[in-house]
Structures are given as C-alpha cells and as structure tokens.
Amino acid sequence: MTTLTPLVKFTIPVSAQVIELQQLDFEGGSMSLLRTRIREKSRFTVFDIDAQSARLWGEALLRWASSQPDNEIVPQDPA
C-alpha cells in the first residue's frame, strides 16, 4: 500500500490551473517519489518523479524565476 502526503496546493492565476504536490511513499519505505498533479478544468495530468529529477527540475525553475520580474505566487495550505 502507498501513502500520499499533501505538500502544497496552489492555483496559477493566469490559467486557473490547480497544482498539487504530494509525497508518494511506497510500502516498506523502499522509495519516495514526488507526485505532481495539474488540474485544468476537468482534465488531470499526474506524474511521479524521483528526488534527483525533482532537484534538477526545481533548480531550473528557480533559475528561470530569478531572472523574471518579482511576481509572487502564494501557496495555499495542503488539502
């Protein structure tokens, strides 16, 4: 059995997409993945990535964000 732990949930103002990040833990503690769920109206995109891939992706997002004008998105509490 796997366990999902909500991490953060927020809505992108421009597109109204709802982004959810969850930690996905497999039974026995063998592996944890980061689950990303993107909801666009009635359509969902879900993908799971390992910690190394999440780090690479996160660093790329931060590099891009740091080069942009300061626009803040405030995360909502996990639901």
C-alpha positions in Angstrom: 0.0 0.0 0.0 1.2 3.5 -0.8 0.8 6.6 1.3 0.2 10.1 -0.2 1.2 13.1 1.9 0.0 16.5 0.7 2.8 19.1 0.5 1.4 22.2 -1.3 -1.6 23.2 -3.4 -2.0 26.4 -5.3 -3.8 27.9 -8.3 -2.0 29.6 -11.2 -3.7 33.0 -11.6 -3.3 33.3 -15.4 -4.6 29.9 -16.4 -6.6 28.8 -13.3 -4.6 25.5 -13.3 -4.5 23.9 -9.8 -1.1 22.5 -8.9 -0.8 19.9 -6.2 2.5 18.4 -4.9 2.3 15.2 -2.8 4.9 12.8 -1.4 4.2 9.3 -2.5 5.7 6.7 -0.1 5.7 3.0 -1.1 5.0 0.3 1.4 8.1 -0.8 3.4 9.8 2.5 2.9 11.5 1.3 -0.2 11.1 4.6 -2.2 9.5 8.0 -2.1 8.5 10.0 -5.1 7.2 13.5 -5.7 3.7 13.4 -7.3 2.7 16.4 -9.3 -1.0 16.8 -10.2 -2.1 19.6 -12.6 -5.8 20.1 -13.0 -7.1 22.1 -16.0 -10.9 22.2 -15.7 -11.9 18.5 -15.9 -8.5 17.3 -17.2 -5.8 16.0 -14.9 -2.1 15.5 -15.6 -0.3 13.4 -13.0 3.4 12.4 -12.9 5.8 11.0 -10.3 9.5 11.8 -10.2 12.4 10.8 -8.0 14.3 13.1 -5.8 17.2 13.7 -8.2 14.9 14.6 -11.0 12.9 16.9 -8.7 16.1 18.7 -7.7 17.1 19.3 -11.3 13.6 20.5 -12.2 13.4 22.7 -9.1 16.8 24.3 -9.8 15.8 25.0 -13.4 12.5 26.6 -12.2 14.4 28.7 -9.6 17.0 29.9 -12.2 14.2 30.9 -14.5 12.1 32.6 -11.8 15.1 34.6 -10.5 15.6 36.1 -14.0 12.0 37.4 -14.1 10.4 40.5 -12.5 9.3 39.8 -9.0 5.9 38.2 -9.2 4.9 36.3 -6.1 2.5 33.2 -6.0 1.4 32.4 -2.5 0.9 28.6 -2.0 -2.3 27.5 -0.3 -2.3 25.1 2.6 -2.3 21.4 1.5 -5.7 19.9 1.1 
